[in-house]
Amino acid sequence: MKKLRIGVIGNGGIAKYVHLPAYKTMSDVEIVATCDIIPSRMDEAEQIIGHSLKKYENYEDLINDKDIDAIDICTPNYLHSIIACKALKANKHVFCEKPDAVSVEEVKKMEKAAKESDKVLMVMRNNRHLVTAKFVKQYIKDGKMGEIYCGRCGWIRRRGIPGRGGWFTTKAMSGGGPLIDLGVHMIDLAIYLMGNPKPVAVSGSIYNKFANDSASSDSVHSVFGDAKQDGTFDVEDLAMGFIKFDNGACLQIEFSWASNIREETNFVELRGTKGGVSWSPNNYAIFSEENGQLIDIEPKGNLVSNGHAANLQHFVDVVNKKAEPDYVIGQGVNMIKILEAIYESARTGKEVLL
Ligand SMILES: NC(=O)c1ccc[n+]([C@@H]2O[C@H](COP(=O)([O-])OP(=O)(O)OC[C@H]3O[C@@H](n4cnc5c(N)ncnc54)[C@H](O)[C@@H]3O)[C@@H](O)[C@H]2O)c1
């Protein structure tokens, strides 16, 4: 079997903890090259993969390496669209970490580059690939929840600011705070489970109250990104909002890196005419009614799964024509339109029509 030859660009947290270990277990992938502006990170990548890799400090050189079939982008957000467009033009398949891009203008460039190429472009949607999400998706598809007409989703942290002062908290490099960082995960899953209705209007508010907070983190998820003493913090730490869809459905959203709540949670809750669901990454419960009685359905057993690894394998399967893509860049364009419009609504104080 011919292996897909992949080069990974950006060897920080997500590459080190998630992508590289996942690729190492895949029989149809060979990691051949690595790229980072910090050379020691490429050595770490080599150690994780367990054999020598071509090392590039300039991502353009990796993109132009004829020996590589596909590029995996694990850099700060602002580079996603720039690298993806160049890689597609150089005839490479592209897998990219979330968020798709930092603005609608940039994500549309990705869409155009993907349309002009016959290569695969896929952006990480790891939650869709969790076993809990797959169950709920099928349950809704089977019509068992009836018409889904509203929902709530969020990822709220008490203290969990990634890389304070570094690229995560610098708008020009990240595109925003928890709304773009965490919102893309949960809003995507909610909309996916709802059957991809088209967003038509949003409103939202954002706050920045914890830029100088000194409390220690209580979130295992804040290990990402390098902190920078006296760096920039010009993004929100909390976003609240409301999205309306063309089918009349609505979604309430809530995302924080820091806020005074009991504890961190991430959730999608959907309500349908026949049933409702409360989902978290490793569990779910369904609330319904049968023969005049209210019933709850709860799964048994261990439901922990690795959605990131499953998403990466899905990308490889799509490239190898073994699977139809469950993500298309049009969904990414809609996602970034929503996020940008929430920032716009927060700025103007008005609802924004999409
Ligand atoms: N799907 C998830 O659950 C998840 C979790 C964490 C992060 N992410 C995403 O992954 C991406 C990376 O996040 P991270 O936490 O690994 O950040 P990080 O800062 O730890 O890693 C980014 C790496 O990119 C490198 N880099 C910066 N500019 C570069 C350039 N021009 N060329 C090559 N390398 C360059 C940096 O040196 C660093 O090693 C972000 O887009 C983030 O949103 C996704």
PDBQT file of the ligand as one rigid body, heavy atoms in Angstrom, charges set to zero:
ROOT
HETATM    1  N1  LIG A 401      -8.237  21.016  17.649  1.00  0.00    +0.000 N 
HETATM    2  C1  LIG A 401      -7.837  21.315  18.866  1.00  0.00    +0.000 C 
HETATM    3  O1  LIG A 401      -8.353  20.774  19.848  1.00  0.00    +0.000 OA
HETATM    4  C2  LIG A 401      -6.752  22.317  19.070  1.00  0.00    +0.000 A 
HETATM    5  C3  LIG A 401      -6.127  22.436  20.325  1.00  0.00    +0.000 A 
HETATM    6  C4  LIG A 401      -5.079  23.353  20.454  1.00  0.00    +0.000 A 
HETATM    7  C5  LIG A 401      -4.679  24.138  19.385  1.00  0.00    +0.000 A 
HETATM    8  N2  LIG A 401      -5.321  24.014  18.181  1.00  0.00    +0.000 N 
HETATM    9  C6  LIG A 401      -4.925  24.849  17.038  1.00  0.00    +0.000 C 
HETATM   10  O2  LIG A 401      -3.639  24.431  16.593  1.00  0.00    +0.000 OA
HETATM   11  C7  LIG A 401      -2.898  25.546  16.123  1.00  0.00    +0.000 C 
HETATM   12  C8  LIG A 401      -1.573  25.594  16.866  1.00  0.00    +0.000 C 
HETATM   13  O3  LIG A 401      -1.833  25.742  18.241  1.00  0.00    +0.000 OA
HETATM   14  P1  LIG A 401      -0.766  25.286  19.351  1.00  0.00    +0.000 P 
HETATM   15  O4  LIG A 401      -1.479  25.284  20.627  1.00  0.00    +0.000 OA
HETATM   16  O5  LIG A 401      -0.048  24.087  18.889  1.00  0.00    +0.000 OA
HETATM   17  O6  LIG A 401       0.203  26.559  19.314  1.00  0.00    +0.000 OA
HETATM   18  P2  LIG A 401       1.751  26.599  19.632  1.00  0.00    +0.000 P 
HETATM   19  O7  LIG A 401       2.092  28.044  19.756  1.00  0.00    +0.000 OA
HETATM   20  O8  LIG A 401       2.076  25.668  20.743  1.00  0.00    +0.000 OA
HETATM   21  O9  LIG A 401       2.401  25.988  18.307  1.00  0.00    +0.000 OA
HETATM   22  C9  LIG A 401       2.499  26.699  17.100  1.00  0.00    +0.000 C 
HETATM   23  C10 LIG A 401       3.856  26.357  16.473  1.00  0.00    +0.000 C 
HETATM   24  O10 LIG A 401       3.922  27.016  15.204  1.00  0.00    +0.000 OA
HETATM   25  C11 LIG A 401       5.244  27.492  15.044  1.00  0.00    +0.000 C 
HETATM   26  N3  LIG A 401       5.271  28.572  14.048  1.00  0.00    +0.000 N 
HETATM   27  C12 LIG A 401       4.937  29.874  14.199  1.00  0.00    +0.000 A 
HETATM   28  N4  LIG A 401       5.113  30.529  13.060  1.00  0.00    +0.000 NA
HETATM   29  C13 LIG A 401       5.583  29.639  12.160  1.00  0.00    +0.000 A 
HETATM   30  C14 LIG A 401       5.990  29.721  10.794  1.00  0.00    +0.000 A 
HETATM   31  N5  LIG A 401       5.954  30.861  10.125  1.00  0.00    +0.000 N 
HETATM   32  N6  LIG A 401       6.417  28.595  10.190  1.00  0.00    +0.000 NA
HETATM   33  C15 LIG A 401       6.487  27.417  10.857  1.00  0.00    +0.000 A 
HETATM   34  N7  LIG A 401       6.117  27.267  12.157  1.00  0.00    +0.000 NA
HETATM   35  C16 LIG A 401       5.677  28.375  12.790  1.00  0.00    +0.000 A 
HETATM   36  C17 LIG A 401       5.648  27.962  16.437  1.00  0.00    +0.000 C 
HETATM   37  O11 LIG A 401       7.038  28.093  16.596  1.00  0.00    +0.000 OA
HETATM   38  C18 LIG A 401       5.036  26.867  17.307  1.00  0.00    +0.000 C 
HETATM   39  O12 LIG A 401       5.954  25.814  17.534  1.00  0.00    +0.000 OA
HETATM   40  C19 LIG A 401      -3.766  26.776  16.373  1.00  0.00    +0.000 C 
HETATM   41  O13 LIG A 401      -4.391  27.149  15.184  1.00  0.00    +0.000 OA
HETATM   42  C20 LIG A 401      -4.787  26.324  17.391  1.00  0.00    +0.000 C 
HETATM   43  O14 LIG A 401      -6.036  26.980  17.264  1.00  0.00    +0.000 OA
HETATM   44  C21 LIG A 401      -6.316  23.114  18.025  1.00  0.00    +0.000 A 
ENDROOT
TORSDOF 0
